[in-house]
Amino acid sequence: KRAFVAGVADDGGFGFAIAKALAEAGASVCVGTWPPALGIFENMLRRGKLDESMTLASGEKMTFERVYPLDAEYDTLASTPADIRESKRYRERGDFSIEGVKNALLADFGEGCLDIVVHSLANGPEVKNPLLETSRHGYLAAIGASAYSFTALVQQLGPLVRPGGSFVGLTYLAAERVVPGYGGGMSTAKAALESDTRVLAFEAGRKWGHRVNVISAGPFASRAASAIGFIGRMIDFYAANSPLPEALTAAEVGNTAAFLCSPLASGITGETLHVD
């Protein structure tokens, strides 16, 4: 099977852990990386800085079949603002939109080239603002980058996925309960993501036979999560209150994603599975 994992820029987040778990299970893996982070990521791969993290249980080194530039805030290159297209970190990357990734996958592998698509990305420019202090722009930006991008991936890549394929996204408990400080419209975006998962599961299931699920992961101190500003306190709260006080590991989320993408989970779709 071939997987495409959107949102891998280092070895410290859930996206990388999911990619590694899929590779451990025998899949070939392509990744999509945010253009401003792509140069550093490519350099780390080239210089062997991630070799230890990329070593599989067999002793072999995981390799990425392709690394594509991807900014999932933009469905097409034409819809991308000119100042973004022409900025230093974007202009030499070609078509970094979701449509661009679809076309690149088609060019590299042809029709019916995927089995698994993972959405491991989110962004809320005002995430540190309480909802009462969040602007319309920040609120809609959070929903676009963190929720609609999943729908857009299913729209664009659904036809490339072989029958019986699997889409998996990442959500958070703030979609269901109040998490003070998780602001900027991000709780709304995660609630939209979970609602969309159920609708997409129905529509993609009837149209292509694909399954669509999300994992609600507990707090984890990845580089992306540091933007929240109080991730350490969230982890301490879980340690004090959860049934299993040990800190969540990225590998636990990766292994769950590998299960959801495998034939072992063939009867599971439209679900929010908590790994927290």
N, C-alpha and C positions, 0 to 999 in steps of 0.2 A: 504494500500500500504506500501511497505518497501523501504526505501531509504538508499543508501550508500553515505556518504559525505567524500570525500578524502581531507584532509588538515585542520583538526580541532585539535588544541593543546592548546587552551585557549578560553576565552569567549569574546575576543576583536576583532575578525576578521569577515570577510564575511562568512567564512565557518560555524562558530558557529551560526551566525544570520540566515543563510539558514536552518541549521538543526532545529533551534527553530521554524522558520516559517512553516516548513514542519510538525513538531510535533503539532503546533497549528492547522494545517489543518487536523490532524488525522493520519498522517503517523507514523510508527515505524521507528526509525533511528539508523543505524550503522555508525560508523565513522572510518576513517583511520588516524593514527597519526604518524608523523615522529619519528623514534625510539629514537634519542637523546632527544626529548622533551616528550616522552611518560611517563617516570617515574614521572616527575613533574606533568604532566596532571593527571595521575592516582591518585597521592597523593592529588592534589587539589580536585578532585571528591570525594575521600574517606573521606577527612576531612571536606567536606561541604563548601569549600571556594567559590564554584560556585553556591551554592544553590539559592542565590538571582537572579542571571542571568538566572537560569534554571527554574524559576517559570513562569508558563504559565498564560494566562489571566484568566483561570478557577480557579487559585489558586493551581492547582496541580503542582508537580515538574516533569519536563521533565527528562526522563531517556534514556540512550543510550542502545540499545539492545545488542550491542557488540562494543568493542573498539579494533581495529586491528592495529598492527604495520605495517606501510607502508612507504617505501622509493620508490617513483614513478620514481626515476632515473634508477631503475633496473627492467627489465622485468622478470627475473628468478633469483633464488638464485645462480645458477651455474654461471651466468654472472656477479655476484658481485665480486669485487676485494677481495682477501683474507684478506687484512688489514682492510677492512670494516667489513667483516663477523666476524672477530676475535676480533674486538674492543669491549671495555667494554660495550658500550651502545647498541650494536647489537647482540652479541653472544648468549644472553639468550632469544632473542625474536623469535627464530624460523625462519620461512620463511617470511621475511618482504617485499618480492618483489611483483609486481603486480600479478604474477601467484600465489604467496603464499596467497594473499588475496582472489583470486578467489577460490582456493582450500579450504580455511577456510570457506568461505560462503557456498560452496557446502556441506562441512562436517556438518555445523551447521544447514542449512536450506533446502538443497536439490536443485534439478533442478527447474528452474523457480521461483527463490526466491526473485527477485528484480523487482521493477517498475521504480525506479529513481536512477540515478547516477550523483553525483555532483563533478566536478573537481575544487577545490579551493586551488590550490597550484602553486607556481612558484619559481624559483631560478635563479639568475644570479650572479655568483661569482665575476664578474667584473662590476656590475651594476653602480658603481661610476666612471668608466672609460669612457671617450668619445669614440665613435666608432673608431676614428682614433688611439686610444691607446689600443684597445681591442685585446687580443691575439686570435689566432685560437681556443685554448683550451677553453677560457672563452666564446667565441661566440657560439661554438658548445654545451658547457655545458648548456648555457641559453636556447637554442632551445630544447635540450633533456629533460631538467627538466620542462620547461614551456609550450612546445608545443607538442612534441612527446608523452609525458606522457598521454595527453588527447586521442590521437589516440590509444595508448596501452590499456587504460582503456576501450575504446569502443570495441577494438579487444577481450580482455579477458572477459569482463563482458557482452558484447552484448548477448551471448547465454544464460546467466543466467536471463536476463531481460524478463519479460512476454511481449507478443505482445502489441504494443502501448505504449512502455516505453519511458522515456524521459532522455536525457543526457544534462547537463548544465555545461558550463565552465565560467570562468571569464577572461575578457580581459581588455584592456585599450586604451585610445584614441591615444597613441603613435603608435599604429598599423596603423593609418590613417594619422596622422600629426606629424610634428617635435615637440618633447618635449625636449628642451635642458636639458641635465643632466640625462636623462633616458637612460643610456648607457649600455655598456657591451653586446650588442646584444639583449637586452630585447625588444626593439622596433621591431626588426626583428622577435623575437620569438612570439610576440603578433600578428604580421601580419601573420605569418605562422599559428598560432592558428585559426585566423578568416578564412583564406583560407581553412584550414583543416575542419573546422566546416561545410562549404558548401559542401565539397566533402563527408564527413562522413554522412551528412544528406541524401545525395542521396544514398550512398551505404548502410547505416544501415536502411534507410527507405525501400529500395527495398528488402533487405535481411531479415529483421526482423519486419519491421513496426515501428521502433523506430524513435523518433524525436531528433534532435541534434541542440542546440542553445548555444549562449554565451551572457553574459551580460557585456557590457562595462561600468564599474562603474567609477564614479568620484573619485578624491583623498580622501583618508580616512586614518586617523592616527592610523592604526593598528600596532602591533609590527613588522609584516613582512614589512610593508611599510616604517618603519623607516630606513631600509637598504638603501633606495634611498638617504637619507641624507638631502633632502630639502622638505620633505612632507608638512611642515608648510607653506612654501612659495607657494606651489601649491594650498593648501586650500585657502590661502588669495587671490590668483589670481582668483580662481573660485568665491569667494565671491564678488570680485570687478567687475566681467565681466559676470557672468551667469544670465539668466532671473530670477531665483529663488536664491537669495543670501544666503539663509539659508544653513548651512553646511549639507552635505549628512550624513545620518545615515545608520548604518549597517542594521537596520530593513527594510529600504526602498529597499535595494538590496535583503534581505531575502524574502520579500513579493513578489518581482518581480519573483524570482526563483520559489517560491511556485506556482505562477500563471502559469509560463511556464511549470511546471511539472504536472499541473492539466488538467482535461478534458476541462477546459475553453480555453486552448491554443491548442486544438487538430489540428488546421489548421496552426500552426506556426512551421516551421522548417528551418534550414539553416540560421537563422537570427542572427545579432548582434544588441542587444537591448540596447540602451544607457539609463543609470540611473545615471545622472550626473548633 
